[in-house]
Amino acid sequence: MLMGRTGILALAKVSMLILMMLGLNSNADLHGVRSSFLLRHYSEGNITPGAGTNATMYYLGKEWTDADRAAVRNIVKANGDTHIDLYTRSEPRRGGHVVEGHDFTERLRELNDAGLKPVLWLTPESKHGEHGGTVAEQKAYMGRMVARYDGLVAGYVVCLECDDYWSPSQVSTLIKHIKSKSDKPVAVHLTPGVGGGRFKDPNYYRDADYIYLQVGGHTKTGYKTADLQRGIRDLKEALKLGKPVVVSEYSVYSTSAEAKRFGDVMCANGAVGTGNGRNVTYCGQRIEEEEIEEERDYTPIIVGLTMVTLFALYDTVLTLQATDDSYKIGIHGSKVGMTYTDDRALITYRFEF
């Protein structure tokens, strides 16, 4: 088959797209996420931070000092965390006042530099009050957050315990708005149970990329970590919905042995991440894809596509031949070409003087 310059130009555009895809090592997912956003025993023991918070959520709060933030980074890094959960807004309370007017850029950079990928929770629980106003106002706010910080975060949770204040359709509208401005994953967190404890409605997850599952039974007093068997049941029920599940909330003491054991069992039962501590490293990461990426040799593909692109600039004719087990590409009337099969790729050329 002979191709003229017009056909080559079209093929060249496709070639560049393929090269871009081959070179892309996307981190735009939350598989394997590991965070410890509830740290109540540190605040109760007055260990750190000085702001007295019980969660990493308030890291961006204006009451926090540099020493507070450094202490929390050290705690969660020692707990094996790879990500950190953060509110982008919260009304004043003991944990810290996070307001939109503050520029979070440097704080997000310091977390990335520390090896902690930020996950932004765009709406806190109902008692903070930020869920009020119209859907249009909420879209505008979330759009601003994405526009400012998208390059510094791993993903978003549209709301904490969304079912306390928004309907499934409102949540879907906000998720779609975020996705129109970012290719980062968006998750939904509800009250305890699949579909939330109030309505048990899985439609809340309809447009989410991830389910951030909360398992009930963990309290400030009494049981500090949720019942393990309940967690397994909830996780298996959530997995039936066909979306990846991060078991996000199950203990107020993320560094405790009980919380870590709970996280390990969730990973063993199909979760792709945890939010209140674990021991194991592997938890749903796309390891197989990464290993294949390392083993794959793209050299012959890149050479072939480069030939296509280079000769697209000139009034030259390429030859393309295909059989059941091989592909050949060459420059018509020359000795330059490439043969590709499942077993090998052979680049041929000949110079005459």
Disulfide bonds with the S-S distance in Angstrom:
Cys159-Cys162 1.88
Cys267-Cys283 2.18
